[in-house]
């Protein structure tokens, strides 16, 4: 029997909760978050800085959120007020949970996952997320003023960029090297000297290798193996978990994912309705973990889409209750799945990132 480990933002919900919190509380907060997120991508993917992992954005922004009034209660209320499920998610989650052990592994703050569990009925003890208690920290007036100044400075910076083939800081141009240096000074020299700086060492976002650890921890609860895991993710925070599952010959799926997740996954799925995740889960329970490979072999192709894809799933026993919502979708919104390889990866990334922005919105879709 397989188990599902699934990210929250992207495969289940439309939000980027941390981005939206910043946009709501911090002046020019959307610009601010985008720049910190791009710095996060650089640290995790290009420099690969020791001790840093993808998703640590969520601790870097916390002093600034506090300076602009964030509290536990405000974060909880904001999450409940703004939560947006993707089409099909409300039905997909209980269907899959009825088929196999299911765990949500999310970098998001636990206040956001609690809001999701309240709406969906999903059990909180099957969720991994970033624990946080803002109210235990103190912020002096002087620190608040300085953090407001720094937030404004960061929001006004150019967005970090680098060549596709970049591997080291020397591969960035002088302007971008200077930006990295300035952000290093802010986050690793100035803020740690503040009283609020303790939050950077206390909070441990569930991203990168922490998501991979969460997969392994969930297997201790179920007694299953990595080869029996269906992992669904969409971003740079899922890379290590996707690679872990793919290398163990489990089913590693990027769902409306960005280039980071696609490079790490075996499969890339695109659809504006999460019912397709339920259909994939069902075909695995019926036919085993090799079911998707068998489907592609039968179609003599490295991709399947639309009616042909759904008919192939039906021929393998997937019941209409899993497929009917998907048969209503047309054109680019209809489900597509690709077996990612060196020949198609560039086109797959282009198609998936287009769908990602279409489903989640341009601002969120462009984040790592």
N, C-alpha and C positions, 0 to 999 in steps of 0.2 A: 504493500500500500504506500503510495507517495504522500508527501506532505507539501503544503504550500507555505513559502516564506515570501511575503510581499511588502514592498514599500507602500507608503501611504500617499504622499503628495505625488501625483502623476498617475499611478495605476488605480487609485481609489478616489482621491479628491482633486479638485481643480486648483486649490490654493497653493501659494507659497506663504505659509503663515508668518515666518520671520520677516520676509520681504514686506508683507502687508502691515505687520506691526510697525516696522520702521517707517513705512510710507505714511502711516496714520499718525505716529507720535513725533517723529523727527522732521523738522523743516527740510524740505528736499530729500526726504527719507528714501524715496525710491532710487534716486541717483546715488545717495550714500550707500545703500545696500548693494546696488549693482557693482560699485567700485570695490567694496570689501569682498564681495563674492568672486570677482575676477582675481583679486589678490589671493584668495583662497585657492582658486584654480591653479594659479602660478606656483604657490608654495607646495601644493599636493602633487601636481602633474609635471611641472618643469623642474623646479629645484629639488623636489622630493625632500624637503627639509626634515631632518630627524626630529621625531616627536610630534610632528604636525600631520594631521590627516584631513582628508576632504570632509567638509561639513563643519569644521571648527569655526567657520563664519558665525555659527550660532552662539559661540561664546564671545567672539570678538565684538559683536554688536551690543552685548548686554550692558556694559557701562554707559553707552550712549542712550539706550532705551531707558535706563534708570534715570539718567540726567534729564530726560524728557517726560518723566512722570510714570513710567511703567511700574506696576505692582503685580503681585500674584493675582489679585482679584481682577484688575484691569485686563490682564492677559487671558484669564479664564472667560470673562464676559466677552471680550473681543473675539476669541476663538469660537464661542458658541454663536455669536451674532453673524459671523462672516463665513462659517463653514459651508463649503459647496461640494457636494458629491458629484462625481462624474456620472453621466447617464449610464444606467444599468448597475451601478455599484451597490445600491440599496438591496437589490435582489441577488447580485452575484455573491456577496460575502456570505450570507447564510446558506446559499446553495453549495458553495465550495466547502464551507465548514461542515456541512452534512456529508460530504464525500470523503474528506481527509482532514487530518490535523492541520490547522491554519494559524499562522502567526504573522502579525504585522511588525515589521522592523523599520522604524522611522527615525530619521535624524531630528525630526521636529520636537519642539518642547512638549512635555507630557500634558500640559494644559490643553493643547490642541488635540492630542489623541484622546483625552478624556471627553472632549466635546464630540469627537467622532463616535466613541463607544456609547455615549449617551443617546445619540441619534440613531445609531445602527443596531444597538444591542450587542455589539461584539464584546466578548469578555476582556476586561482590562488585564487579566493575568496572562493573556496570550499576546501582549503588546510589549515591544521593546522601544523605548524612546528616551529623549534627553531629559533627565531629572533636573529640576531647578526650583529653588526657593529664593526668589528675589528679596523677600521681606527680611531676611536675616542679615542683609548687607546695609551698611551706612554710606551715605554720600555727603561730603561736606559741601557747603555753598561754593567754596573756591573750586573744588573739583567739578561741580556741576557746571559752572561758568566755563571752565577750561574745556570740558567735554563738548559743550555746545559749540565752542569755537572750532574745535577739531572736527566735529561732524560737518560743520559748514565748509571747512577746508577740504575735507575728503570729497564731499558732494560736488565741489567745484573742480576737482581734478579731472584730467582726461582719463578715459577708460584704458586700463592697461591692455596692451596687445603685444603679440609676438608672432614670429613666423611659424607656420605649421610644423616645420621640422626642428624647432627650437628644443634644445636639451639642457642648456646651461644659461645662467644669467648673461654671459657674454654674447649669447645669441640675440639678446634684446638690443634695440638701439639705445643711444645715450639717454634720450628722454624717458624711456620706459625703465631703464636701469635706475635713473634718479627717482622715479616714482616708487619703485620697490624699496629703495633706500629710505625714502621719507616714511613710507608706511611701516617699514621695519622699526624706525625710530619711535613712531607713535605707539605701535602695539607691543613692542618688546622692550622698550626703554622707558618711555614716559608713563604710560598707563600702569605698568607693574609697580611703579614707585608710589602710586596713589593708594589710598586706603581701599577704594573700590577695586583696585587691581587684583585683589585676592580672588575675585570671581573668575579670573582667567585661569587660575590653577585649580580651582574647585570644580568647575563645571566640565564634564566630559561628554561632548556630543556623540551620539551613536551614529557615526559615519565612518566610511573607509573600513579599516580593519576591525572596528568595533561592530560593524554590521556582520562581517564574517564570523566574529566571535559569537554574535547573537544566533546566527544560524547553527553553529556548533552547540551552543547551549540548548537551543530548542530540540536538537536531536537527542540530547540527554533525557529530555522529558518524554519523547516518543519512542525511543529505542530504535529509531530508524537510522539509515546511513546517508551520507552525502549523495550517493548515487540515486537515492529515492526522493531527492528534493526538487521541487519546481520552484525556482526563484524568479520573481518578477520585479524588475527595477527600471529606473529611467534616467539616472544621473550619475555624476562623478562619485557621489557618496556610495553608490552600489557596486563600484568596480571590483573591489576585493571580494565581495560576496558572490558576484556573478562569476568571477574567475575561479573561485573556490568550487562552486557547484559545477561549472563547465568542465574543469579539469578532473573532477570525480565522475564525470559522465552522467551527471544529473541533467535537468532541463533548465538552462539559463536563458531567460527571455528578457530582452529590452522592450519595454512597452511605450510607444511614442517617445522613445528615448533620444538623448543627445549623443554626440559623437563618442563621448567617454564610455557610456554604457554599451553602445553598439560594438565598440572595439573589444569589450570584455565579454560579450554575450555570444552564444551560439546561434540564437534565434532573435530576429527583430520583428516585432508585431506592431502594426499600426491600425488604429480604429478609434472612432470617437465614442464607442460604447464598450464598457468594461465587461459586457456579457461574453466577449470572446475569451477572456481569461477563464471564465467558468467552463466554456466549451473545451478549451485546451486541458483544463484540469480533468474534465469528464473523460476525454479520450484516453488520458493516461491511466485513469482508474480502470477503464474497460480493457485496454490493450497493452498496458505496461509502459515503461519509461522510454521504450524505443518507438512508440507510436508515431511521433512526429517525423522521425526518420523514415519510417515505413510509408507514411502518407506521401512524403516527397518522392520516395522511390517509385511508388505507384503512379505518381503524376509525371515522373521522369523530368523533374524540374528542381530548381533551387528556390522557387517561390510559388505561392498559391494566393489567390485573391477572390473576393466576391462570392458569387454563387458557386463557382467551381470548388473553392475552399470549403464552403459550408456543406456542399453535397459530399465531398470527400470525408468530412467529419461524420456526416450522417451515415455513410456507407460503413463506417467503423463502429457504428452503434450509438453515436451521440443522439440523444432523444430530442424531439422538436422543442421541448421546453427550454433547452439551452440555446437553440438555434433561431427560434422564431423572431426574437428582437433584432437579430443581426440581419435577417432577410429583408428587413424594412430599409436598411441603409443602402445608399447609392453612391456611385463614383468614388471619390477620394475618401469618403467617410466609411465605406464598406471595409470589412476586415481584410488585411493583407499580412502575410507572414513570409519572411525570407530566411533561408539558411545562409548565414553571413559567411562570405568567403572573400578572398583577395580580389576576385573579379568584380563582384557587385558592391563591395563595401562603400565606395564613394557615392554611388547612386542611392544606396540604402540610407546612408547618413543624410543626404539631401532630402529624401522623401520623408524620413522620420522626423527630422527637425522642422520641416514644413508642417507636418501634422501636429507636432508638439506645440508650435506657436499658434496653430489654428484652434487647438483644443483648450489650451491653458492661457492664451492671450500672449501678445508679443513680449511684454515686459518680463513675465515669468518664464516664457518659453526660451528666452535668450540666456537665462541664468544657467550656470554649470550644474 
